[in-house]
Amino acid sequence: MPQHASWQKSSYCGQGESCVHVAACAGTVHITESSDPSRSILAATPRAFCALIHTLKLKETRTRG
């Protein structure tokens, strides 16, 4: 886990829910869940993270329409 990372909570997270947190560090984007932030940390390149976000937004758009 990045020691000096600035973690940001997902804007889709409600009060008291288990949320996704993201931190960007020199060429890597770290992703974890708030229910257990010391475990299950994923690391991705910025390009792979952008592709993930793009895919999730595309899927959300398709399910709404």
C-alpha positions in Angstrom: 0.0 0.0 0.0 1.4 3.4 -0.8 2.4 5.2 2.4 1.9 8.8 1.3 -1.0 8.2 -1.0 -3.9 10.6 -1.0 -6.9 8.2 -1.1 -10.2 9.4 -2.7 -13.6 7.8 -2.1 -15.8 7.1 -5.0 -18.5 9.7 -5.6 -21.0 6.9 -6.0 -20.5 5.8 -2.3 -23.3 6.5 0.1 -23.1 7.0 3.9 -21.9 3.8 5.7 -21.5 1.7 2.5 -18.5 -0.3 1.5 -16.8 2.0 -1.0 -14.0 2.0 -3.5 -11.0 4.2 -2.8 -8.4 5.2 -5.4 -4.9 6.7 -5.0 -2.6 7.8 -7.8 1.1 7.5 -7.4 4.0 7.8 -9.9 2.7 5.8 -12.8 0.3 3.6 -10.8 -3.3 3.8 -9.7 -4.1 1.9 -6.5 -7.6 0.7 -5.8 -9.0 -0.7 -2.5 -12.3 -1.2 -0.7 -13.1 0.7 2.5 -14.3 -2.3 4.4 -10.8 -3.7 4.5 -8.3 -1.1 3.2 -5.2 -3.1 4.3 -6.1 -5.9 1.9 -7.2 -6.5 -1.6 -5.3 -3.6 -3.1 -5.1 -3.6 -6.8 -2.5 -1.7 -8.8 -3.0 -0.6 -12.4 -1.4 1.7 -14.9 -3.2 4.9 -15.5 -4.1 3.7 -19.0 -5.6 0.5 -17.7 -7.5 2.4 -14.9 -9.0 4.8 -17.5 -10.0 1.8 -19.6 -11.8 0.3 -16.5 -13.6 3.6 -15.8 -14.6 3.9 -19.4 -16.0 0.4 -19.5 -17.9 0.9 -16.3 -19.4 4.1 -17.5 -20.4 2.5 -20.8 -22.0 -0.4 -19.1 -23.9 2.0 -16.8 -25.2 4.0 -19.8 -26.4 0.8 -21.5 -28.3 -0.4 -18.4 -30.0 2.9 -18.0 -31.2 3.2 -21.6 
